[in-house]
Amino acid sequence: MNSAMKQIAKERVQILFRQAQKNYKANPQLAKNCVTTARSIAMAARIRLPQQLNRSACKVCDAYLVPGETSRVRIRPRREPHMVVTCLGCGHQTRIPLKVKNRVERNHDEQDNKQDETSR
């Protein structure tokens, strides 16, 4: 596919996700159809969904995920800190890693804090 077709596909995917966002409360089935169509357009055009849009849809049942209404979000500190998003429609869980400062950055921040305290 050429770049013009991919651009059109991206625009249509954005439009469909906006429609899903508008309609998820009144008509969840319509929102689900919008998400399914958007994903099939993206696959046919071989484009990646933006991370924000990809995380707002269940990978199993294509439900539009809204925290507190169609999904449950929990923060888990075990192993690596991560966020667990559970679809309330099908129960599918998605783990999203939370970025943790690496050791070098933490040590640098701690040294800065100590210098600030001693300079007071």
Z-matrix of the N, CA and C atoms (Angstrom, degrees):
N
C 1 1.457
C 2 1.523 1 109.12
N 3 1.301 2 115.58 1 142.79
C 4 1.454 3 117.94 2 178.58
C 5 1.526 4 110.72 3 -83.81
N 6 1.309 5 115.97 4 172.75
C 7 1.461 6 120.74 5 -173.04
C 8 1.524 7 112.27 6 -67.19
N 9 1.322 8 118.20 7 -30.69
C 10 1.464 9 120.58 8 179.20
C 11 1.528 10 110.49 9 -65.68
N 12 1.323 11 116.53 10 -41.43
C 13 1.463 12 120.21 11 179.09
C 14 1.526 13 110.95 12 -67.43
N 15 1.329 14 116.17 13 -38.53
C 16 1.464 15 119.30 14 178.13
C 17 1.519 16 110.92 15 -65.81
N 18 1.326 17 117.21 16 -37.07
C 19 1.463 18 120.92 17 178.23
C 20 1.527 19 110.52 18 -65.03
N 21 1.315 20 116.81 19 -41.84
C 22 1.466 21 121.26 20 177.28
C 23 1.524 22 110.01 21 -62.58
N 24 1.326 23 116.68 22 -42.38
C 25 1.459 24 120.68 23 179.26
C 26 1.527 25 110.90 24 -62.39
N 27 1.334 26 116.87 25 -42.03
C 28 1.479 27 120.27 26 178.16
C 29 1.518 28 111.47 27 -60.70
N 30 1.335 29 115.87 28 -43.00
C 31 1.467 30 120.25 29 179.27
C 32 1.524 31 111.20 30 -63.47
N 33 1.326 32 116.34 31 -42.04
C 34 1.467 33 119.57 32 -179.51
C 35 1.528 34 111.61 33 -66.91
N 36 1.326 35 116.33 34 -37.60
C 37 1.463 36 120.56 35 177.28
C 38 1.535 37 109.38 36 -62.22
N 39 1.339 38 116.76 37 -44.49
C 40 1.471 39 121.29 38 178.78
C 41 1.535 40 110.27 39 -60.11
N 42 1.336 41 116.42 40 -44.80
C 43 1.468 42 121.26 41 -179.55
C 44 1.524 43 110.32 42 -61.63
N 45 1.325 44 116.84 43 -44.82
C 46 1.466 45 120.30 44 -178.76
C 47 1.525 46 111.75 45 -64.53
N 48 1.327 47 118.04 46 -39.31
C 49 1.455 48 119.57 47 177.65
C 50 1.531 49 111.43 48 -68.29
N 51 1.347 50 117.40 49 -34.38
C 52 1.469 51 119.27 50 175.15
C 53 1.533 52 110.63 51 -64.32
N 54 1.334 53 116.10 52 -39.95
C 55 1.466 54 119.96 53 177.35
C 56 1.529 55 111.09 54 -64.42
N 57 1.328 56 116.39 55 -39.66
C 58 1.466 57 120.05 56 177.85
C 59 1.521 58 110.23 57 -62.83
N 60 1.328 59 116.37 58 -40.86
C 61 1.462 60 120.36 59 179.84
C 62 1.527 61 110.88 60 -64.41
N 63 1.326 62 116.73 61 -39.44
C 64 1.459 63 121.07 62 179.97
C 65 1.526 64 112.12 63 -67.69
N 66 1.335 65 116.76 64 -36.86
C 67 1.463 66 120.86 65 -168.92
C 68 1.522 67 115.76 66 -103.73
N 69 1.321 68 119.37 67 0.79
C 70 1.465 69 119.06 68 -172.37
C 71 1.520 70 113.15 69 -64.45
N 72 1.343 71 118.28 70 -30.53
C 73 1.469 72 119.61 71 -179.77
C 74 1.528 73 111.40 72 -78.55
N 75 1.307 74 116.35 73 -49.24
C 76 1.467 75 121.09 74 -175.94
C 77 1.521 76 112.34 75 -71.61
N 78 1.333 77 116.34 76 -39.78
C 79 1.458 78 119.83 77 -175.43
C 80 1.531 79 109.56 78 -144.15
N 81 1.339 80 117.49 79 85.54
C 82 1.461 81 119.69 80 -177.43
C 83 1.528 82 113.54 81 -61.52
N 84 1.317 83 117.43 82 -29.76
C 85 1.470 84 120.02 83 179.96
C 86 1.530 85 110.60 84 -68.03
N 87 1.324 86 116.95 85 -37.90
C 88 1.469 87 120.54 86 177.25
C 89 1.536 88 110.22 87 -65.36
N 90 1.330 89 116.55 88 -41.20
C 91 1.465 90 120.55 89 177.82
C 92 1.529 91 110.18 90 -62.43
N 93 1.325 92 115.93 91 -40.73
C 94 1.467 93 120.51 92 178.56
C 95 1.532 94 110.64 93 -63.69
N 96 1.325 95 117.36 94 -41.09
C 97 1.460 96 121.15 95 177.97
C 98 1.529 97 111.14 96 -64.73
N 99 1.342 98 116.99 97 -38.20
C 100 1.470 99 120.66 98 177.80
C 101 1.523 100 110.33 99 -62.40
N 102 1.334 101 116.86 100 -43.72
C 103 1.461 102 120.85 101 -179.50
C 104 1.527 103 110.19 102 -65.87
N 105 1.322 104 117.05 103 -43.64
C 106 1.465 105 120.84 104 179.07
C 107 1.529 106 111.03 105 -60.43
N 108 1.324 107 116.56 106 -44.70
C 109 1.459 108 120.96 107 179.41
C 110 1.531 109 111.10 108 -64.73
N 111 1.331 110 116.22 109 -42.60
C 112 1.467 111 120.15 110 179.74
C 113 1.530 112 110.95 111 -61.76
N 114 1.316 113 116.40 112 -42.02
C 115 1.463 114 119.52 113 178.76
C 116 1.525 115 111.87 114 -65.89
N 117 1.317 116 117.10 115 -39.77
C 118 1.467 117 118.84 116 179.83
C 119 1.532 118 111.02 117 -68.64
N 120 1.327 119 117.57 118 -35.34
C 121 1.465 120 120.30 119 175.36
C 122 1.516 121 110.09 120 -63.64
N 123 1.328 122 117.04 121 -45.08
C 124 1.465 123 121.34 122 -179.93
C 125 1.527 124 111.08 123 -61.99
N 126 1.330 125 116.67 124 -41.02
C 127 1.472 126 119.25 125 179.28
C 128 1.523 127 111.17 126 -67.64
N 129 1.325 128 117.13 127 -40.96
C 130 1.459 129 120.18 128 -179.13
C 131 1.529 130 111.17 129 -66.31
N 132 1.331 131 116.29 130 -36.59
C 133 1.466 132 120.30 131 -179.49
C 134 1.530 133 111.51 132 -86.16
N 135 1.315 134 116.54 133 -4.35
C 136 1.467 135 122.12 134 -178.65
C 137 1.526 136 111.98 135 56.79
N 138 1.323 137 114.59 136 48.18
C 139 1.459 138 119.90 137 174.51
C 140 1.519 139 108.66 138 -117.74
N 141 1.316 140 115.18 139 151.82
C 142 1.459 141 119.59 140 177.53
C 143 1.519 142 109.10 141 -88.56
N 144 1.329 143 115.02 142 140.65
C 145 1.455 144 118.35 143 173.93
C 146 1.523 145 108.09 144 -72.43
N 147 1.327 146 118.08 145 142.08
C 148 1.455 147 119.31 146 174.74
C 149 1.527 148 109.73 147 -59.86
N 150 1.316 149 116.59 148 149.59
C 151 1.465 150 121.45 149 -173.84
C 152 1.526 151 111.98 150 -55.13
N 153 1.322 152 116.90 151 -41.65
C 154 1.456 153 120.38 152 -178.96
C 155 1.535 154 111.37 153 -62.00
N 156 1.321 155 116.86 154 -42.35
C 157 1.463 156 120.22 155 179.59
C 158 1.525 157 110.85 156 -71.78
N 159 1.319 158 116.51 157 -39.18
C 160 1.458 159 120.36 158 -178.95
C 161 1.527 160 111.17 159 -62.63
N 162 1.332 161 116.13 160 -37.35
C 163 1.471 162 120.15 161 -179.34
C 164 1.518 163 112.54 162 -79.57
N 165 1.324 164 117.81 163 -10.66
C 166 1.456 165 118.96 164 -179.67
C 167 1.529 166 111.90 165 -96.00
N 168 1.323 167 117.01 166 15.12
C 169 1.463 168 120.98 167 177.34
C 170 1.522 169 109.42 168 -135.98
N 171 1.330 170 116.03 169 139.15
C 172 1.466 171 120.18 170 176.91
C 173 1.521 172 108.55 171 -71.84
N 174 1.307 173 116.15 172 133.85
C 175 1.466 174 120.87 173 -177.77
C 176 1.528 175 112.45 174 -75.00
N 177 1.331 176 116.98 175 -18.72
C 178 1.461 177 120.47 176 -177.23
C 179 1.528 178 111.77 177 -94.62
N 180 1.350 179 116.52 178 -52.17
C 181 1.466 180 119.07 179 -174.23
C 182 1.525 181 113.66 180 -107.94
N 183 1.329 182 118.07 181 2.30
C 184 1.464 183 124.11 182 179.04
C 185 1.524 184 114.35 183 60.75
N 186 1.320 185 118.17 184 22.88
C 187 1.463 186 120.81 185 176.61
C 188 1.525 187 109.12 186 -72.29
N 189 1.339 188 116.53 187 146.37
C 190 1.460 189 120.91 188 175.43
C 191 1.524 190 106.93 189 -78.64
N 192 1.329 191 117.84 190 121.74
C 193 1.462 192 122.33 191 -173.56
C 194 1.521 193 111.43 192 -94.22
N 195 1.329 194 114.85 193 123.45
C 196 1.459 195 122.26 194 174.89
C 197 1.528 196 106.41 195 -124.37
N 198 1.328 197 118.11 196 118.16
C 199 1.469 198 119.73 197 -177.91
C 200 1.525 199 111.86 198 -55.78
N 201 1.319 200 114.91 199 129.97
C 202 1.456 201 121.14 200 178.74
C 203 1.513 202 114.58 201 89.85
N 204 1.319 203 117.88 202 -15.91
C 205 1.458 204 120.49 203 -179.40
C 206 1.521 205 112.21 204 -118.45
N 207 1.323 206 117.65 205 -52.28
C 208 1.459 207 120.31 206 178.34
C 209 1.518 208 111.63 207 -114.76
N 210 1.335 209 116.01 208 -1.61
C 211 1.467 210 119.53 209 177.71
C 212 1.524 211 109.86 210 -148.04
N 213 1.323 212 114.70 211 160.07
C 214 1.464 213 121.99 212 177.10
C 215 1.522 214 106.90 213 -117.44
N 216 1.332 215 115.99 214 135.38
C 217 1.456 216 120.70 215 -178.15
C 218 1.521 217 108.61 216 -119.89
N 219 1.321 218 116.06 217 128.53
C 220 1.467 219 121.82 218 179.28
C 221 1.527 220 108.72 219 -131.86
N 222 1.319 221 115.91 220 147.26
C 223 1.461 222 121.93 221 175.67
C 224 1.526 223 106.93 222 -103.61
N 225 1.313 224 116.29 223 130.37
C 226 1.467 225 122.23 224 -179.67
C 227 1.525 226 109.81 225 -120.81
N 228 1.332 227 118.14 226 125.89
C 229 1.469 228 120.28 227 -178.78
C 230 1.527 229 114.16 228 -88.28
N 231 1.323 230 117.99 229 -13.17
C 232 1.466 231 120.37 230 -176.08
C 233 1.515 232 111.78 231 -66.62
N 234 1.331 233 114.64 232 160.28
C 235 1.466 234 121.49 233 -174.05
C 236 1.516 235 107.43 234 51.06
N 237 1.284 236 116.13 235 -120.27
C 238 1.459 237 120.90 236 171.52
C 239 1.529 238 106.06 237 -92.68
N 240 1.312 239 118.48 238 138.95
C 241 1.468 240 118.33 239 177.60
C 242 1.530 241 110.49 240 -57.49
N 243 1.325 242 116.23 241 133.97
C 244 1.454 243 119.96 242 -178.20
C 245 1.516 244 110.45 243 -150.66
N 246 1.315 245 115.22 244 164.29
C 247 1.443 246 122.71 245 177.36
C 248 1.523 247 107.00 246 -109.20
N 249 1.321 248 116.67 247 135.16
C 250 1.458 249 120.85 248 178.77
C 251 1.529 250 107.85 249 -111.69
N 252 1.319 251 116.28 250 120.69
C 253 1.461 252 122.36 251 177.75
C 254 1.518 253 107.05 252 -106.37
N 255 1.337 254 116.59 253 120.33
C 256 1.462 255 121.87 254 -178.56
C 257 1.524 256 109.25 255 -110.55
N 258 1.312 257 116.58 256 124.52
C 259 1.462 258 121.76 257 175.57
C 260 1.526 259 107.87 258 -73.02
N 261 1.319 260 117.29 259 127.33
C 262 1.460 261 120.30 260 -179.80
C 263 1.526 262 111.90 261 -80.30
N 264 1.326 263 117.57 262 -9.23
C 265 1.462 264 121.47 263 177.80
C 266 1.517 265 112.11 264 -81.35
N 267 1.341 266 116.48 265 -50.49
C 268 1.468 267 119.73 266 -175.04
C 269 1.528 268 112.81 267 -116.11
N 270 1.341 269 117.62 268 -12.56
C 271 1.460 270 120.37 269 178.38
C 272 1.522 271 114.10 270 87.69
N 273 1.324 272 118.29 271 2.89
C 274 1.454 273 121.16 272 -179.67
C 275 1.533 274 110.24 273 -66.46
N 276 1.334 275 115.72 274 136.00
C 277 1.456 276 120.75 275 -179.72
C 278 1.525 277 110.24 276 -110.46
N 279 1.330 278 115.43 277 136.59
C 280 1.456 279 121.94 278 177.36
C 281 1.515 280 108.13 279 -120.09
N 282 1.329 281 116.28 280 128.44
C 283 1.465 282 120.98 281 177.83
C 284 1.525 283 108.58 282 -97.17
N 285 1.328 284 115.10 283 129.79
C 286 1.460 285 120.81 284 178.10
C 287 1.525 286 107.13 285 -120.78
N 288 1.331 287 118.28 286 113.86
C 289 1.465 288 119.95 287 -178.29
C 290 1.528 289 111.04 288 -64.86
N 291 1.330 290 114.94 289 141.66
C 292 1.455 291 120.54 290 175.41
C 293 1.513 292 108.00 291 -98.52
N 294 1.296 293 116.45 292 136.98
C 295 1.453 294 120.45 293 -177.04
C 296 1.531 295 109.14 294 -72.35
N 297 1.323 296 115.24 295 128.54
C 298 1.449 297 122.03 296 178.91
C 299 1.517 298 107.42 297 -116.52
N 300 1.331 299 115.74 298 138.20
C 301 1.462 300 118.73 299 178.87
C 302 1.517 301 109.11 300 -60.97
N 303 1.313 302 115.95 301 139.71
C 304 1.454 303 118.09 302 177.67
C 305 1.530 304 109.19 303 -78.35
N 306 1.297 305 117.14 304 170.88
C 307 1.456 306 122.73 305 -173.45
C 308 1.529 307 112.84 306 -58.06
N 309 1.308 308 116.78 307 -41.76
C 310 1.463 309 120.69 308 -177.32
C 311 1.527 310 110.30 309 -62.94
N 312 1.336 311 116.97 310 -44.49
C 313 1.461 312 120.32 311 179.24
C 314 1.514 313 111.19 312 -65.25
N 315 1.345 314 117.85 313 -40.54
C 316 1.466 315 120.99 314 179.16
C 317 1.517 316 110.85 315 -62.65
N 318 1.342 317 116.91 316 -46.55
C 319 1.460 318 120.43 317 179.83
C 320 1.527 319 110.91 318 -61.00
N 321 1.313 320 116.40 319 -40.54
C 322 1.459 321 120.80 320 179.20
C 323 1.534 322 110.35 321 -63.56
N 324 1.355 323 117.18 322 -43.20
C 325 1.459 324 121.42 323 179.07
C 326 1.527 325 111.13 324 -64.88
N 327 1.343 326 116.88 325 -40.17
C 328 1.461 327 120.30 326 178.97
C 329 1.520 328 110.99 327 -64.27
N 330 1.323 329 117.29 328 -40.18
C 331 1.464 330 120.59 329 178.75
C 332 1.525 331 110.41 330 -65.21
N 333 1.322 332 117.58 331 -39.99
C 334 1.464 333 121.07 332 177.85
C 335 1.523 334 110.70 333 -62.57
N 336 1.341 335 116.79 334 -41.33
C 337 1.458 336 120.70 335 179.62
C 338 1.529 337 111.01 336 -64.76
N 339 1.343 338 117.18 337 -41.33
C 340 1.456 339 120.40 338 179.07
C 341 1.524 340 111.29 339 -64.80
N 342 1.322 341 117.34 340 -38.60
C 343 1.459 342 120.43 341 179.11
C 344 1.523 343 110.49 342 -66.65
N 345 1.327 344 117.11 343 -38.09
C 346 1.457 345 121.14 344 178.20
C 347 1.521 346 110.69 345 -63.86
N 348 1.338 347 117.63 346 -41.44
C 349 1.460 348 122.11 347 -178.90
C 350 1.539 349 111.07 348 -67.40
N 351 1.322 350 117.84 349 -39.38
C 352 1.460 351 120.39 350 -177.51
C 353 1.542 352 111.46 351 -75.60
N 354 1.326 353 117.13 352 -25.08
C 355 1.460 354 118.83 353 -179.01
C 356 1.516 355 112.45 354 -80.40
N 357 1.285 356 118.54 355 -11.04
C 358 1.474 357 121.65 356 -179.43
C 359 1.476 358 111.97 357 -76.35
